[in-house]
Amino acid sequence: MCHNRLKPRSVFLIGFGIGFFLALLLLLAQNLHYAYHRTPGHSSRNNLLGWFLSSTNTETLFQTWKQSDNTTYNELLKDKGLKSRELDLDSYLYGPKSETELEADWLKSQVDITCVVFVKKIKLAKAIRDTWGKRCNRIYFFGRKKDSDVPVISFDVKLTSSWQLLCEAFTYIWRDKPRLQWLLFVKDETLVIPENLRYMLAPLNHTQDYYLGHAVVLWGQAYNVADAGYVISAPVLRKLIKKFDSSEKCLVGGKYWKQEDYYLAKHLASMGIHPSDTRDQYLRGTFHGYSLQSLLWGVVKTGVYWNRALYPIEKECCSFTSITFNVAEPDKMRTFNYLLYHFHVLNMKAAFGRKQAARIVPEEDVWKIALKDEFNITYLQDISSDAYYKIWHAKYSEPEQLINMNYRSKDNN
């Protein structure tokens, strides 16, 4: 008989990799909650590898802010008379109730995002609906598959290209919800952190033309890659609707599948709208068409995504305030959602979360309750430990009998 055994070096590398990745996720979970001195708190400005690469106290700045009026997020808060502060998770989760409002909630009320998801797999659509989709102001699912649980919107017209699907989606959204600020378009294999997107968009004027994402250049045309997701402002959608005001015009606007991102950029360029630079001040990317694992452990950067990038990624991995990643499995999407929003790490100084739960019945009276419920014995003053044992032994000669009886009674109920 032959047994395959891993070499000690391989075991070490595997263990190191798993431990490093879990440590990263723990740190992501810890860095999610901030609060305002006057109103809300910041929930989910995630510092990927911040503990490893640089200080997490530095404000993230985006290149696209320079292209607008050069207003930063902190300056925006200052203008509104607000100031963010770190939230004490122990007090917020387990302490007395307070009027503190999370910054994520405040941002959601200020920066309206319409999420548009193109569905190929219903399982992924359900995962999005149950996770990050809840944090959009509204969400649309478009595709050619129907499902009773997920309201996937399809069109009666015969689709001959992915551009035609995108173009028809523009018209549907415009007619359904004419008052819009920002629209995010992603594939169903995309994990989105809406709080980070709102952080980027908050200083920008949604009444101006914006086209955001991870831009590459192909055949002389700069376009935002669909795998990383892209964002347009409402005026851009208005111009697209004006240009493509019928299904016939959508049909002739592009003829190939999987090229809708290229066609979109081509049509926008004819209107004078071009991709903005979404890198942070360290020239790290925010829209990612790859999984977090691939970006952290290294990916061969030889494709168009890397070597034809309009705004090359100059530094390690990802911005601390990344917005999208590729997640191709529903279980992983739910796992990331749990770690980002529901997994809390409290330090040893926690005062509320480490308190022992209050007991309804004092520990010294538990045995009295048991005798009353099981045997209807209420005269308890003279019952010794030996008498207590004999009472139970007279009814159940073996502990297993009591256990089995309890299980049977539960099954009967």
Wavefront OBJ file of the C-alpha trace (Angstrom):
o trace
v 0.000 0.000 0.000
v 1.349 3.403 -0.990
v 0.576 6.611 0.895
v 1.123 10.033 -0.693
v 2.605 12.388 1.850
v 3.183 16.116 1.610
v 6.711 17.302 2.160
v 7.243 19.448 5.287
v 7.959 22.505 3.108
v 4.655 22.076 1.252
v 2.758 21.656 4.487
v 4.336 24.838 5.836
v 3.475 26.842 2.710
v -0.112 25.645 2.688
v -0.530 26.371 6.391
v 1.110 29.769 6.045
v -1.141 30.663 3.110
v -4.343 29.680 4.915
v -3.297 31.502 8.073
v -2.301 34.645 6.201
v -5.575 34.767 4.289
v -7.659 34.252 7.434
v -5.675 36.953 9.227
v -6.403 39.327 6.354
v -10.120 38.629 6.570
v -10.086 39.198 10.329
v -8.434 42.564 9.811
v -10.972 43.463 7.139
v -13.756 42.667 9.571
v -12.217 44.809 12.298
v -11.918 47.887 10.109
v -15.549 48.307 9.151
v -17.149 50.593 11.682
v -16.745 54.317 12.153
v -19.091 56.951 13.551
v -19.721 60.677 13.334
v -19.463 63.111 16.226
v -22.752 64.659 15.114
v -24.449 62.084 12.960
v -23.346 58.819 11.321
v -20.342 56.550 11.351
v -18.188 55.004 8.696
v -18.933 51.307 8.142
v -16.828 49.549 5.540
v -13.911 51.630 4.378
v -11.866 48.499 4.103
v -8.079 48.687 4.307
v -6.845 45.689 2.377
v -3.446 44.728 3.709
v -3.314 48.075 5.498
v -1.530 46.535 8.442
v 1.164 45.324 6.026
v 1.614 48.098 3.498
v 1.094 51.424 5.261
v -0.788 53.345 7.911
v -4.582 52.886 7.931
v -5.079 56.376 9.363
v -4.279 58.055 6.048
v -7.316 59.263 4.128
v -7.826 57.474 0.813
v -7.723 59.945 -2.067
v -8.822 59.159 -5.612
v -7.369 60.475 -8.845
v -10.876 61.149 -10.169
v -11.389 63.716 -7.398
v -8.570 65.739 -8.954
v -10.418 65.664 -12.269
v -13.513 67.208 -10.661
v -13.301 70.141 -8.268
v -10.537 68.503 -6.189
v -12.812 68.080 -3.154
v -11.933 65.178 -0.859
v -14.289 63.152 1.269
v -13.093 64.675 4.537
v -13.522 68.163 3.085
v -17.068 67.201 2.125
v -17.800 66.165 5.711
v -16.270 69.375 7.021
v -18.492 71.447 4.728
v -21.512 69.624 6.144
v -20.364 70.147 9.734
v -19.582 66.455 10.237
v -16.541 64.594 11.464
v -15.971 60.841 11.392
v -14.615 58.914 14.354
v -13.840 55.297 15.039
v -16.737 53.389 16.548
v -16.296 51.330 19.707
v -17.764 48.025 18.534
v -18.108 46.664 22.056
v -20.245 49.593 23.156
v -22.171 49.801 19.870
v -23.073 46.096 19.718
v -23.573 45.222 23.376
v -23.730 48.460 25.347
v -26.644 50.781 26.056
v -28.544 51.912 22.986
v -27.409 55.236 21.576
v -28.437 57.592 18.787
v -25.266 56.879 16.822
v -25.946 56.397 13.110
v -23.452 54.473 11.029
v -21.744 56.421 8.316
v -22.729 53.708 5.857
v -26.391 54.509 6.511
v -25.780 58.221 6.108
v -23.923 57.634 2.843
v -26.771 55.489 1.544
v -29.182 58.371 2.125
v -26.843 60.836 0.386
v -25.405 58.834 -2.526
v -28.085 56.991 -4.481
v -26.776 53.909 -6.318
v -28.815 51.817 -8.723
v -27.209 48.392 -9.106
v -27.637 46.508 -12.374
v -26.663 42.828 -12.476
v -26.470 40.714 -15.630
v -27.382 37.165 -14.696
v -26.065 33.913 -16.126
v -26.358 31.760 -13.000
v -29.432 32.014 -10.787
v -27.455 30.797 -7.757
v -25.138 33.792 -8.021
v -28.087 36.148 -8.471
v -29.629 34.781 -5.259
v -26.324 35.244 -3.428
v -26.132 38.875 -4.585
v -29.736 39.483 -3.578
v -29.027 38.101 -0.096
v -25.696 39.931 0.412
v -24.378 43.139 -1.101
v -27.491 43.720 -3.204
v -29.337 44.766 -0.043
v -26.996 47.749 0.271
v -27.915 49.229 -3.089
v -30.677 51.821 -3.114
v -32.343 49.608 -5.712
v -31.258 46.645 -7.803
v -32.198 45.216 -11.198
v -31.419 41.739 -12.504
v -31.321 41.297 -16.288
v -30.835 38.058 -18.180
v -32.421 35.310 -20.219
v -33.182 32.899 -17.358
v -36.369 32.996 -15.318
v -36.671 32.152 -11.635
v -39.485 32.403 -9.116
v -37.199 33.683 -6.324
v -35.163 36.273 -8.227
v -36.988 38.804 -10.446
v -34.779 38.450 -13.524
v -35.988 40.851 -16.219
v -35.921 39.598 -19.800
v -37.031 41.238 -23.042
v -39.423 40.085 -25.727
v -37.086 41.163 -28.535
v -34.629 38.654 -29.983
v -31.207 39.468 -28.565
v -28.313 39.173 -30.999
v -25.560 40.707 -28.856
v -24.694 41.550 -25.260
v -24.690 45.215 -26.262
v -28.352 44.912 -27.250
v -29.164 43.502 -23.784
v -27.292 46.375 -22.131
v -29.001 48.939 -24.341
v -32.474 47.532 -23.614
v -31.613 47.596 -19.897
v -30.815 51.318 -20.184
v -34.300 52.000 -21.549
v -36.043 49.812 -18.974
v -34.325 51.514 -16.030
v -34.889 54.985 -17.416
v -38.604 54.367 -17.829
v -38.914 52.630 -14.466
v -36.900 55.093 -12.368
v -36.226 58.415 -14.111
v -34.788 60.107 -11.005
v -31.329 58.607 -10.673
v -27.878 59.624 -9.472
v -25.442 56.761 -10.136
v -25.709 53.409 -11.905
v -23.407 50.451 -11.292
v -23.267 47.664 -13.905
v -21.747 44.296 -12.997
v -21.784 40.651 -13.953
v -23.198 38.107 -11.521
v -19.663 36.964 -10.618
v -18.937 40.277 -8.897
v -18.674 41.136 -5.225
v -19.376 44.823 -4.599
v -18.679 46.866 -1.476
v -21.273 49.658 -1.921
v -19.976 51.667 1.056
v -16.591 52.074 -0.615
v -18.231 53.066 -3.882
v -20.282 55.714 -2.100
v -17.112 56.967 -0.431
v -15.609 57.496 -3.899
v -18.752 59.049 -5.365
v -19.730 61.325 -2.461
v -17.430 64.262 -3.414
v -18.398 63.972 -7.114
v -21.279 65.863 -8.718
v -23.785 63.328 -10.012
v -25.251 65.931 -12.387
v -22.028 65.836 -14.411
v -20.795 63.138 -16.806
v -18.820 60.318 -15.186
v -17.730 56.923 -16.463
v -15.789 54.956 -13.826
v -14.166 51.532 -13.672
v -10.952 49.754 -14.681
v -10.028 51.201 -18.054
v -7.977 49.478 -20.776
v -7.189 50.431 -24.378
v -8.097 48.087 -27.225
v -8.048 48.928 -30.954
v -7.406 52.535 -30.012
v -10.505 52.732 -27.801
v -10.375 53.209 -24.004
v -13.142 51.345 -22.176
v -13.977 50.113 -18.690
v -13.789 46.326 -18.428
v -17.134 44.668 -17.644
v -15.462 41.993 -15.490
v -14.504 44.707 -12.989
v -17.836 46.516 -13.178
v -18.357 50.139 -14.203
v -20.328 53.167 -13.039
v -22.026 55.938 -14.985
v -23.794 59.050 -13.714
v -27.419 59.826 -14.547
v -26.604 62.454 -17.235
v -24.589 59.818 -19.112
v -27.590 57.483 -19.086
v -29.774 60.338 -20.299
v -27.481 60.878 -23.296
v -27.462 57.158 -24.081
v -31.264 57.050 -23.983
v -31.415 60.003 -26.343
v -29.026 58.284 -28.778
v -30.662 54.849 -28.530
v -34.359 55.676 -28.236
v -35.650 52.508 -29.921
v -35.003 48.763 -30.013
v -33.928 49.111 -33.648
v -31.149 51.521 -32.710
v -30.048 49.223 -29.870
v -29.876 46.347 -32.359
v -27.479 48.105 -34.724
v -25.344 49.612 -31.943
v -23.186 46.460 -31.587
v -23.222 43.002 -33.121
v -20.952 40.776 -31.012
v -21.460 39.028 -27.674
v -19.133 39.785 -24.751
v -18.144 43.136 -26.255
v -20.800 45.355 -24.700
v -18.240 47.177 -22.550
v -16.245 48.084 -25.670
v -19.330 49.249 -27.583
v -20.497 51.338 -24.632
v -17.183 53.174 -24.431
v -17.167 53.709 -28.187
v -20.600 55.334 -28.091
v -19.681 57.422 -25.040
v -16.474 58.583 -26.699
v -18.543 59.939 -29.598
v -20.297 62.107 -26.996
v -17.009 63.271 -25.457
v -17.265 61.005 -22.384
v -14.157 59.010 -21.451
v -13.085 56.751 -18.543
v -11.961 58.526 -15.382
v -8.970 57.498 -13.288
v -10.251 55.523 -10.284
v -6.868 54.712 -8.714
v -6.054 55.986 -5.229
v -3.203 58.330 -4.343
v -0.757 55.391 -4.379
v -1.942 54.402 -7.885
v -3.603 51.231 -6.646
v -6.744 49.924 -8.338
v -10.273 49.966 -6.926
v -12.297 48.070 -9.561
v -10.948 44.530 -9.851
v -11.804 41.947 -12.474
v -9.953 39.246 -10.528
v -10.606 37.493 -7.239
v -9.046 38.786 -4.036
v -7.091 35.542 -3.688
v -5.514 35.956 -7.136
v -4.617 39.574 -6.467
v -3.022 38.768 -3.116
v -1.082 35.676 -4.122
v -0.098 37.016 -7.522
v -1.569 36.796 -10.992
v 0.291 36.668 -14.304
v -0.047 40.237 -15.522
v 0.358 39.635 -19.231
v -3.185 40.128 -20.553
v -4.854 43.247 -21.918
v -6.305 43.901 -18.457
v -2.783 44.675 -17.208
v -0.497 45.624 -20.055
v -3.043 47.792 -21.881
v -4.426 49.541 -18.802
v -5.209 53.200 -19.463
v -4.238 54.013 -15.869
v -1.568 51.426 -14.925
v -1.595 49.933 -11.442
v 1.731 50.949 -9.939
v 1.583 49.531 -6.409
v 0.789 46.299 -4.586
v -2.526 44.583 -5.094
v -5.453 46.786 -4.225
v -6.563 50.100 -2.863
v -7.512 50.112 0.801
v -10.926 51.283 -0.400
v -11.505 48.718 -3.147
v -14.970 48.486 -4.663
v -15.282 45.277 -6.701
v -13.746 41.803 -6.835
v -14.536 38.698 -8.836
v -16.291 35.986 -6.796
v -17.520 33.096 -8.938
v -19.102 30.945 -6.216
v -22.264 31.757 -4.195
v -20.850 30.259 -0.983
v -17.756 32.452 -1.194
v -19.883 35.538 -1.756
v -21.887 34.766 1.373
v -18.695 34.053 3.314
v -17.163 37.391 2.365
v -20.410 39.141 3.255
v -20.400 37.521 6.699
v -16.783 38.453 7.358
v -17.258 42.036 6.182
v -20.530 42.854 7.908
v -21.315 40.336 10.647
v -18.010 39.064 12.019
v -16.795 41.315 14.852
v -13.495 41.015 16.675
v -13.482 42.549 20.152
v -10.270 43.267 22.010
v -9.520 42.122 25.548
v -10.640 45.467 26.951
v -14.233 44.857 25.868
v -16.564 45.715 28.742
v -20.031 44.800 27.447
v -19.551 41.907 25.021
v -17.621 39.825 27.541
v -20.226 40.034 30.296
v -21.812 36.784 31.387
v -25.427 36.424 30.256
v -28.020 37.086 32.933
v -29.687 33.980 34.404
v -33.454 33.886 34.773
v -33.118 31.154 37.421
v -30.239 31.327 39.944
v -27.796 28.471 39.512
v -28.434 27.159 43.053
v -32.169 26.794 42.295
v -31.911 24.862 39.036
v -32.248 21.454 40.740
v -35.424 22.600 42.488
v -37.026 23.533 39.186
v -36.046 20.129 37.778
v -37.726 18.239 40.628
v -40.874 20.313 40.377
v -41.207 19.905 36.605
v -40.326 16.201 36.484
v -41.862 14.816 39.700
v -44.150 17.587 40.948
v -42.138 17.689 44.184
v -42.490 21.025 45.931
v -41.374 20.092 49.489
v -37.625 20.546 49.027
v -36.251 21.601 52.409
v -35.169 18.141 53.605
v -33.906 16.693 50.306
v -30.235 15.762 50.609
v -27.899 15.030 47.715
v -28.360 11.283 48.344
v -32.147 11.639 48.297
v -31.900 13.690 45.117
v -29.898 10.909 43.460
v -32.332 8.185 44.588
v -35.317 10.122 43.217
v -33.817 10.212 39.763
v -32.398 6.677 39.935
v -35.789 5.257 40.881
v -37.221 6.516 37.602
v -34.204 6.149 35.327
v -31.748 3.393 36.119
v -29.376 4.660 33.422
v -28.714 8.225 32.212
v -29.271 7.087 28.632
v -32.918 6.393 29.413
v -33.534 10.005 30.374
v -31.693 11.255 27.307
v -33.596 8.936 24.973
v -36.888 9.893 26.575
v -36.193 13.564 26.050
v -35.406 12.984 22.379
v -38.570 10.946 21.915
v -40.715 13.640 23.506
v -39.186 16.267 21.209
v -39.881 14.068 18.159
v -43.480 13.560 19.261
v -43.962 17.312 19.487
l 1 2 3 4 5 6 7 8 9 10 11 12 13 14 15 16 17 18 19 20 21 22 23 24 25 26 27 28 29 30 31 32 33 34 35 36 37 38 39 40 41 42 43 44 45 46 47 48 49 50 51 52 53 54 55 56 57 58 59 60 61 62 63 64 65 66 67 68 69 70 71 72 73 74 75 76 77 78 79 80 81 82 83 84 85 86 87 88 89 90 91 92 93 94 95 96 97 98 99 100 101 102 103 104 105 106 107 108 109 110 111 112 113 114 115 116 117 118 119 120 121 122 123 124 125 126 127 128 129 130 131 132 133 134 135 136 137 138 139 140 141 142 143 144 145 146 147 148 149 150 151 152 153 154 155 156 157 158 159 160 161 162 163 164 165 166 167 168 169 170 171 172 173 174 175 176 177 178 179 180 181 182 183 184 185 186 187 188 189 190 191 192 193 194 195 196 197 198 199 200 201 202 203 204 205 206 207 208 209 210 211 212 213 214 215 216 217 218 219 220 221 222 223 224 225 226 227 228 229 230 231 232 233 234 235 236 237 238 239 240 241 242 243 244 245 246 247 248 249 250 251 252 253 254 255 256 257 258 259 260 261 262 263 264 265 266 267 268 269 270 271 272 273 274 275 276 277 278 279 280 281 282 283 284 285 286 287 288 289 290 291 292 293 294 295 296 297 298 299 300 301 302 303 304 305 306 307 308 309 310 311 312 313 314 315 316 317 318 319 320 321 322 323 324 325 326 327 328 329 330 331 332 333 334 335 336 337 338 339 340 341 342 343 344 345 346 347 348 349 350 351 352 353 354 355 356 357 358 359 360 361 362 363 364 365 366 367 368 369 370 371 372 373 374 375 376 377 378 379 380 381 382 383 384 385 386 387 388 389 390 391 392 393 394 395 396 397 398 399 400 401 402 403 404 405 406 407 408 409 410 411 412 413
